[in-house]
């Protein structure tokens, strides 16, 4: 299940801590030709960290990239070599 963030929580994740109204505008009107993905759950509007990264054009965090199959294979080879 996705970890949903309210607009106020999303503001804490985004660099510069934009106002929650700015985040709502990104969801409804967009910016730079992109719209921030959001969901309505009851009366709340929520988004995810993944949607924020996609909107901002940022790749996945380093810990997710570090667990790629090629990285794991390299780790095993280094462990076998005693490095």
N, C-alpha and C positions, 0 to 999 in steps of 0.2 A: 504494500500500500504506500502511496505517496505521502510525504510529510508536507502537509499544507501550511501555508503561512498567511496570516492576515496582512492587511496593508501596513499596519504599524510594525509587525514583525519583519516584513519584507524590507521596510526602510532601514532596519538595523543591519541587514545583510548586504545591502547595496552600498558601494563606496560613496562617500559624500553624504550619506543619510538623507536622501531626498524626502520631501514632505509626502505624506500618504496621498494627498490630492494629486501630486505629480505622478505617482505610481498608478493611480486610477485613470489619469489622462492617458498614460502609456498603454493601458489595457483597452480603453475605448477608442482613442483617436490614433494612437501609435506615435512613433518617432523614428526618423531615418528610414521610413518605409517598412517598419516592423511594428507589430503589436505584441504586447506582453500577454501571454496566455493566462487565462484565469478561469475559475469555476465558481459557480454560485452554489453554496451549501446552505439551504434555508435562506435566511436574510443576510448571510455573510458572503463577502467576495474574498476568495483566496487564490493564491498562486503557489508555485513551488520554487525551490532554489534552482532546480534544473531549468525551469521555464525562464527564470531570471538570467541564468548564464546564457541560454540560447538567445534571448532578447538582446543581451549586451554583446553577443558575439564572442564570448569567452569559452574556451574549451573546458572539459571536465576537470575536476580537481586532481592534483598530482597523485593522491592515494588510489584513485580509480585507474588512472593511466598506468600506475606501477604494477597493477595486477593483471596486465594483459598476458595472454598465453606466451608470447615471445619473451616477455620480461621474466615470467616464471621459469621458462626453459633456461634462460641465461643464468638465473639464480641457482638452479639445480647444477648446472655445469660448474659454476664457481664453487659451490659447496663441495662437489666431487673433487675438485682440484685443491681444496683446502684453503681457498681464498676467502 
